[in-house]
Amino acid sequence: MSSIDTDRFPGKIRRIGVLTGGGDCPGLNAVVRAVVKSANNLYGWEVVGIEDGFDGLIFPERSHLLTPAEVRGILPRGGTILGTTNRGNPFSYVMRPGSDPVDVSDRVLTNLRELGIDALVVIGGDGTLAIAQDLMKLGVRVVGIPKTIDNDLSGTDVTFGFDTAVATATDAIDRLHTTAESHHRTMILEVMGRNAGWIAIESGIAGGADVILIPEIPFRVDRIVDAIVARQHSGSKFSIIVVAEGAASADGGQMRVGETTGAGARFAGMGNWLGEQLGKRLEQEVRVTVLGHLQRGGSPSPFDRVLATRFGVAAVRLLGDGAIGRMVAYHGSTVDSVPLADALGMLKTVPPDGEHIRTARALGIWFCD
């Protein structure tokens, strides 16, 4: 672990801030609770809850002290009591709609001093943690906690929120099975996953899907038709297809909303587009279900509650040990940490020849490539 450079990070820690940035997911409140309770119990530190991501450091009236009493009872709650946003980058901040972005990072540094915050615990995905890394370069003590339901953040085997999202998707597949079988239909379930198909592959295997479509393996519609017809010839009167929102047709690519690209791109419509294509080619009825933000909501699973709690305590211990610029991570069955710089900039995608894919193919699941 890197030790604090006392020239850049002088003084003892007496008060820390905690914020949640990017999309919400189950387990965020469990992290906040763990940070507050462990900071108080281990070191006697105060904790400031920073509302709405980094916006709470640009507008400090959105920040307030969090006591152990205030986080009582939030462990099973979904979402985040602090609020969150994926648009609050202080290095490129839009103060008013339609105005050009400006750098207000100096304002963040001033507000950190005025709030008496000596270090930050930043909970988020790749974009949020990249901002944390930039703040550290300006002299802010920072540790990061990885969060995304997509499980696509490098540097950790798993992120909290993913297990709950997979459970939600699996439950949907289970429910679709009964109605698909009753009506002899092909059912399409669209799940989240813009660039990584972890939710689709794990829920698809867990739910017994017949076809799984993920961004990492471009699919062909005619191959999906082949899969369904083959099932019909074998006596199966229904089929279940799980498709990630970012899955790509080998002919038409991904389904994007508007002109946005890169990290800010929005994906929607792949499930409905596929339903239209199959409806034209199959004699069987086709129905589409889009889970959307249902995967982000609700109470976290026991696994996510425990992992989020372990992450929160580990982040506080990093600060207590004098380690900054690191992200807590889960490897094997152990919570450790990696440098923030090593965890950013590279998506963790499903290996097309990896064990998950080999397992699914061995079960007879089609990827229709």
ABEGO torsion letter per residue (X at the ends): XBBBBAAABBEBBABBBBBBBEBBBBGAAAAAAAAAAAAAAAAGBBBBBBBGEAAAAABAAABBBBBAAAABGAAABBEBAAEBBAABBAABBBABBGBBBBBAAAAAAAAAAAAGBABBBBBEBAAAAAAAAAAAAAGBBBBBBBBBAAGABBGBABBBGAAAAAAAAAAAAAAAAAAAAAAGBBBBBBBBGAABAAAAAAAAAAAGBABBBBAABBBBAAAAAAAAAAAAAAGBABBBBBBBAABBBAAAEBBBBEABBEAABBBBGAAAAAAAAAAAABABBBBBBBAEAAAABEBBBAAAAAAAAAAAAAAAAAAAAGBBGBBBBBBEABBBBBBAAAABGBBBBBBAABAAAAAAAAAGBBAGX
